[in-house]
Amino acid sequence: MALGAKLLLVGCGKMGGAMLTGWLERRIVQEAVVVEPSAAAVAPFRDRPGVWLTGGIEGVAAHFQPDVVVFAVKPQNMDEVLPAYVRFVRPQTVFLSIAAGKTVAAFTRHLGARAAVIRAMPNTPAAVGRGMTVLYANRNVMPDQTALCQQLLEAVGEVAWIGDEALMDAVTAVSGSGPAYVFLLIETMAEAGIKAGLPDKLARQLARVTVAGAGELARQSSEPADVLRKNVTSPGGTTAAALEILMAPEGMAKLMDAAVAAAARRSRELAG
């Protein structure tokens, strides 16, 4: 599908607003209608050409036929929101959801079996254009709709597809929840630095900038993470001494296995 799609965005909070900014900057979206009751949330888009704002579905013109309807509302509100959008079900319109935990079946219950639905799991770094999004499409989605949704999500980071929706629980546990694991790493590194004698401000700066820099190095490098780790580790040096603790049988790997398993299990429970 060519650039310049017509889009209906339902919900314009932090994630929805970040995505809309990326779409407009890349000119993927030619015309966007935004349904968002919060005037503060849509204030940055009030004077943007090609963007129409409304507080509710009743404000969407009857003749408007979007190429894609993007749902960026809280999962707990989705069942209440969805029924009003059945009017947009047609072969030329794809429904793209970024509501974590809401399965494709949850959408087709309200929109009908004919609806073309793509479920996406983005993460919060999408707000700064460094997101990771995994997508799953039902059988009604056409190739041009797949390409359009890939373009939309690539505007805020990298994209991958899965053919088995059941994998979305593990995706949620690794990349969806993953930023919180990294933020916890920053917290714990800073606290350890303070205990080692560093001033609070310096310890927090060292931890934050080191993790951010290492992440950018990993993103730009063609080497896998284990090679990058080995490149930093001199035999018998300070890094090796620390890794002996972190890589011990009861260390980071075991904790991460348990954490990801717990998150995936909770994702399955919430989807049920």
Contacts in CASP RR format, 6 or more apart in sequence:
PFRMAT RR
TARGET T0000
AUTHOR 0000-0000-0000
METHOD contacts of the structure
MODEL  1
MALGAKLLLVGCGKMGGAMLTGWLERRIVQEAVVVEPSAAAVAPFRDRPG
VWLTGGIEGVAAHFQPDVVVFAVKPQNMDEVLPAYVRFVRPQTVFLSIAA
GKTVAAFTRHLGARAAVIRAMPNTPAAVGRGMTVLYANRNVMPDQTALCQ
QLLEAVGEVAWIGDEALMDAVTAVSGSGPAYVFLLIETMAEAGIKAGLPD
KLARQLARVTVAGAGELARQSSEPADVLRKNVTSPGGTTAAALEILMAPE
GMAKLMDAAVAAAARRSRELAG
1 67 0 8 1.000
1 144 0 8 1.000
1 145 0 8 1.000
1 147 0 8 1.000
1 148 0 8 1.000
1 151 0 8 1.000
3 26 0 8 1.000
3 27 0 8 1.000
3 28 0 8 1.000
3 30 0 8 1.000
3 151 0 8 1.000
4 27 0 8 1.000
4 28 0 8 1.000
4 29 0 8 1.000
4 30 0 8 1.000
4 31 0 8 1.000
5 28 0 8 1.000
5 29 0 8 1.000
5 30 0 8 1.000
5 66 0 8 1.000
5 67 0 8 1.000
5 68 0 8 1.000
5 148 0 8 1.000
6 29 0 8 1.000
6 30 0 8 1.000
6 31 0 8 1.000
6 32 0 8 1.000
6 64 0 8 1.000
6 65 0 8 1.000
6 66 0 8 1.000
6 67 0 8 1.000
6 68 0 8 1.000
7 23 0 8 1.000
7 29 0 8 1.000
7 31 0 8 1.000
7 32 0 8 1.000
7 33 0 8 1.000
7 66 0 8 1.000
7 67 0 8 1.000
7 68 0 8 1.000
7 69 0 8 1.000
7 70 0 8 1.000
8 32 0 8 1.000
8 33 0 8 1.000
8 35 0 8 1.000
8 60 0 8 1.000
8 64 0 8 1.000
8 66 0 8 1.000
8 68 0 8 1.000
8 69 0 8 1.000
8 70 0 8 1.000
8 88 0 8 1.000
9 16 0 8 1.000
9 19 0 8 1.000
9 20 0 8 1.000
9 32 0 8 1.000
9 33 0 8 1.000
9 34 0 8 1.000
9 35 0 8 1.000
9 36 0 8 1.000
9 70 0 8 1.000
9 72 0 8 1.000
10 35 0 8 1.000
10 69 0 8 1.000
10 70 0 8 1.000
10 71 0 8 1.000
10 72 0 8 1.000
10 73 0 8 1.000
10 81 0 8 1.000
10 85 0 8 1.000
11 34 0 8 1.000
11 35 0 8 1.000
11 36 0 8 1.000
11 41 0 8 1.000
11 71 0 8 1.000
11 72 0 8 1.000
11 73 0 8 1.000
12 20 0 8 1.000
12 34 0 8 1.000
12 35 0 8 1.000
12 36 0 8 1.000
12 38 0 8 1.000
12 41 0 8 1.000
12 42 0 8 1.000
12 45 0 8 1.000
12 72 0 8 1.000
13 36 0 8 1.000
13 38 0 8 1.000
13 41 0 8 1.000
13 72 0 8 1.000
14 124 0 8 1.000
14 127 0 8 1.000
15 72 0 8 1.000
15 98 0 8 1.000
15 122 0 8 1.000
15 124 0 8 1.000
15 126 0 8 1.000
15 127 0 8 1.000
16 70 0 8 1.000
16 72 0 8 1.000
16 98 0 8 1.000
17 41 0 8 1.000
17 44 0 8 1.000
17 45 0 8 1.000
17 72 0 8 1.000
18 126 0 8 1.000
18 127 0 8 1.000
18 128 0 8 1.000
18 129 0 8 1.000
18 156 0 8 1.000
19 70 0 8 1.000
19 72 0 8 1.000
19 98 0 8 1.000
19 126 0 8 1.000
19 152 0 8 1.000
19 153 0 8 1.000
19 155 0 8 1.000
19 156 0 8 1.000
20 29 0 8 1.000
20 32 0 8 1.000
20 34 0 8 1.000
20 45 0 8 1.000
20 51 0 8 1.000
21 44 0 8 1.000
22 28 0 8 1.000
22 129 0 8 1.000
22 155 0 8 1.000
22 156 0 8 1.000
23 29 0 8 1.000
23 32 0 8 1.000
23 152 0 8 1.000
23 155 0 8 1.000
24 32 0 8 1.000
24 48 0 8 1.000
24 51 0 8 1.000
25 155 0 8 1.000
26 151 0 8 1.000
26 155 0 8 1.000
28 148 0 8 1.000
28 151 0 8 1.000
28 152 0 8 1.000
28 155 0 8 1.000
29 152 0 8 1.000
30 50 0 8 1.000
31 50 0 8 1.000
31 52 0 8 1.000
32 50 0 8 1.000
32 51 0 8 1.000
32 52 0 8 1.000
33 51 0 8 1.000
33 52 0 8 1.000
33 53 0 8 1.000
33 54 0 8 1.000
33 60 0 8 1.000
33 61 0 8 1.000
33 64 0 8 1.000
33 66 0 8 1.000
34 42 0 8 1.000
34 45 0 8 1.000
34 51 0 8 1.000
34 52 0 8 1.000
34 53 0 8 1.000
34 54 0 8 1.000
35 54 0 8 1.000
35 55 0 8 1.000
35 56 0 8 1.000
35 57 0 8 1.000
35 59 0 8 1.000
35 60 0 8 1.000
36 42 0 8 1.000
36 53 0 8 1.000
36 54 0 8 1.000
36 55 0 8 1.000
37 55 0 8 1.000
37 56 0 8 1.000
42 53 0 8 1.000
45 51 0 8 1.000
45 53 0 8 1.000
46 53 0 8 1.000
54 60 0 8 1.000
57 84 0 8 1.000
57 85 0 8 1.000
65 88 0 8 1.000
65 90 0 8 1.000
65 92 0 8 1.000
65 93 0 8 1.000
66 88 0 8 1.000
66 93 0 8 1.000
67 92 0 8 1.000
67 93 0 8 1.000
67 94 0 8 1.000
67 145 0 8 1.000
67 148 0 8 1.000
68 93 0 8 1.000
68 94 0 8 1.000
68 95 0 8 1.000
68 96 0 8 1.000
68 145 0 8 1.000
68 148 0 8 1.000
68 149 0 8 1.000
68 152 0 8 1.000
69 85 0 8 1.000
69 88 0 8 1.000
69 93 0 8 1.000
69 94 0 8 1.000
69 95 0 8 1.000
69 96 0 8 1.000
70 96 0 8 1.000
70 97 0 8 1.000
70 98 0 8 1.000
70 152 0 8 1.000
71 78 0 8 1.000
71 81 0 8 1.000
71 82 0 8 1.000
71 95 0 8 1.000
71 96 0 8 1.000
71 97 0 8 1.000
71 98 0 8 1.000
71 99 0 8 1.000
72 98 0 8 1.000
72 99 0 8 1.000
73 81 0 8 1.000
73 99 0 8 1.000
74 99 0 8 1.000
75 99 0 8 1.000
75 100 0 8 1.000
75 101 0 8 1.000
75 102 0 8 1.000
75 270 0 8 1.000
78 97 0 8 1.000
78 99 0 8 1.000
78 102 0 8 1.000
78 106 0 8 1.000
79 106 0 8 1.000
79 110 0 8 1.000
82 107 0 8 1.000
82 110 0 8 1.000
82 111 0 8 1.000
83 110 0 8 1.000
85 95 0 8 1.000
85 110 0 8 1.000
85 111 0 8 1.000
86 110 0 8 1.000
86 111 0 8 1.000
86 112 0 8 1.000
88 95 0 8 1.000
89 111 0 8 1.000
89 112 0 8 1.000
89 114 0 8 1.000
89 115 0 8 1.000
91 114 0 8 1.000
91 116 0 8 1.000
91 140 0 8 1.000
91 142 0 8 1.000
93 116 0 8 1.000
94 116 0 8 1.000
94 117 0 8 1.000
94 118 0 8 1.000
94 141 0 8 1.000
94 142 0 8 1.000
94 145 0 8 1.000
94 148 0 8 1.000
94 149 0 8 1.000
95 107 0 8 1.000
95 111 0 8 1.000
95 115 0 8 1.000
95 116 0 8 1.000
95 117 0 8 1.000
95 118 0 8 1.000
96 117 0 8 1.000
96 118 0 8 1.000
96 120 0 8 1.000
96 149 0 8 1.000
96 152 0 8 1.000
97 107 0 8 1.000
97 117 0 8 1.000
97 118 0 8 1.000
97 119 0 8 1.000
97 120 0 8 1.000
98 120 0 8 1.000
98 121 0 8 1.000
98 122 0 8 1.000
98 133 0 8 1.000
100 121 0 8 1.000
100 172 0 8 1.000
100 176 0 8 1.000
100 267 0 8 1.000
101 168 0 8 1.000
101 172 0 8 1.000
101 267 0 8 1.000
101 270 0 8 1.000
101 271 0 8 1.000
102 119 0 8 1.000
102 271 0 8 1.000
103 119 0 8 1.000
103 165 0 8 1.000
103 168 0 8 1.000
103 271 0 8 1.000
104 117 0 8 1.000
104 119 0 8 1.000
104 136 0 8 1.000
104 138 0 8 1.000
104 165 0 8 1.000
107 115 0 8 1.000
107 117 0 8 1.000
107 119 0 8 1.000
108 115 0 8 1.000
108 117 0 8 1.000
108 138 0 8 1.000
111 117 0 8 1.000
114 140 0 8 1.000
115 138 0 8 1.000
115 140 0 8 1.000
116 137 0 8 1.000
116 138 0 8 1.000
116 140 0 8 1.000
116 141 0 8 1.000
116 142 0 8 1.000
116 145 0 8 1.000
117 137 0 8 1.000
117 138 0 8 1.000
117 140 0 8 1.000
117 141 0 8 1.000
118 135 0 8 1.000
118 136 0 8 1.000
118 137 0 8 1.000
118 138 0 8 1.000
118 141 0 8 1.000
118 145 0 8 1.000
118 146 0 8 1.000
118 149 0 8 1.000
119 135 0 8 1.000
119 136 0 8 1.000
119 137 0 8 1.000
119 165 0 8 1.000
119 168 0 8 1.000
120 133 0 8 1.000
120 134 0 8 1.000
120 135 0 8 1.000
120 149 0 8 1.000
120 153 0 8 1.000
121 133 0 8 1.000
121 134 0 8 1.000
121 135 0 8 1.000
121 168 0 8 1.000
121 171 0 8 1.000
121 172 0 8 1.000
121 175 0 8 1.000
121 176 0 8 1.000
122 131 0 8 1.000
122 132 0 8 1.000
122 133 0 8 1.000
122 153 0 8 1.000
122 156 0 8 1.000
122 176 0 8 1.000
123 131 0 8 1.000
123 132 0 8 1.000
123 133 0 8 1.000
123 175 0 8 1.000
123 176 0 8 1.000
123 178 0 8 1.000
123 179 0 8 1.000
124 131 0 8 1.000
124 176 0 8 1.000
124 179 0 8 1.000
125 131 0 8 1.000
125 132 0 8 1.000
125 157 0 8 1.000
125 179 0 8 1.000
126 133 0 8 1.000
126 156 0 8 1.000
126 157 0 8 1.000
127 156 0 8 1.000
129 155 0 8 1.000
129 156 0 8 1.000
129 157 0 8 1.000
130 157 0 8 1.000
130 219 0 8 1.000
131 156 0 8 1.000
131 157 0 8 1.000
131 158 0 8 1.000
132 157 0 8 1.000
132 158 0 8 1.000
132 160 0 8 1.000
132 175 0 8 1.000
132 176 0 8 1.000
133 153 0 8 1.000
133 156 0 8 1.000
133 157 0 8 1.000
133 158 0 8 1.000
133 159 0 8 1.000
133 160 0 8 1.000
134 159 0 8 1.000
134 160 0 8 1.000
134 161 0 8 1.000
134 162 0 8 1.000
134 168 0 8 1.000
134 171 0 8 1.000
134 175 0 8 1.000
135 149 0 8 1.000
135 150 0 8 1.000
135 153 0 8 1.000
135 159 0 8 1.000
135 160 0 8 1.000
135 161 0 8 1.000
135 162 0 8 1.000
136 161 0 8 1.000
136 162 0 8 1.000
136 163 0 8 1.000
136 164 0 8 1.000
136 165 0 8 1.000
136 167 0 8 1.000
136 168 0 8 1.000
137 145 0 8 1.000
137 146 0 8 1.000
137 149 0 8 1.000
137 161 0 8 1.000
150 159 0 8 1.000
150 161 0 8 1.000
153 159 0 8 1.000
162 168 0 8 1.000
162 171 0 8 1.000
168 267 0 8 1.000
169 264 0 8 1.000
169 265 0 8 1.000
169 267 0 8 1.000
169 268 0 8 1.000
169 271 0 8 1.000
170 260 0 8 1.000
170 264 0 8 1.000
172 263 0 8 1.000
172 264 0 8 1.000
172 267 0 8 1.000
173 259 0 8 1.000
173 260 0 8 1.000
173 261 0 8 1.000
173 262 0 8 1.000
173 263 0 8 1.000
173 264 0 8 1.000
173 267 0 8 1.000
174 260 0 8 1.000
177 263 0 8 1.000
181 256 0 8 1.000
181 259 0 8 1.000
182 211 0 8 1.000
185 207 0 8 1.000
185 211 0 8 1.000
186 204 0 8 1.000
186 207 0 8 1.000
186 208 0 8 1.000
186 211 0 8 1.000
187 207 0 8 1.000
189 203 0 8 1.000
189 206 0 8 1.000
189 207 0 8 1.000
189 210 0 8 1.000
189 211 0 8 1.000
190 200 0 8 1.000
190 203 0 8 1.000
190 204 0 8 1.000
190 206 0 8 1.000
190 207 0 8 1.000
190 208 0 8 1.000
191 203 0 8 1.000
193 203 0 8 1.000
193 206 0 8 1.000
193 207 0 8 1.000
194 200 0 8 1.000
194 203 0 8 1.000
198 206 0 8 1.000
217 228 0 8 1.000
218 225 0 8 1.000
218 228 0 8 1.000
221 228 0 8 1.000
223 231 0 8 1.000
229 243 0 8 1.000
232 239 0 8 1.000
233 239 0 8 1.000
233 240 0 8 1.000
233 243 0 8 1.000
234 240 0 8 1.000
245 251 0 8 1.000
246 252 0 8 1.000
247 253 0 8 1.000
END
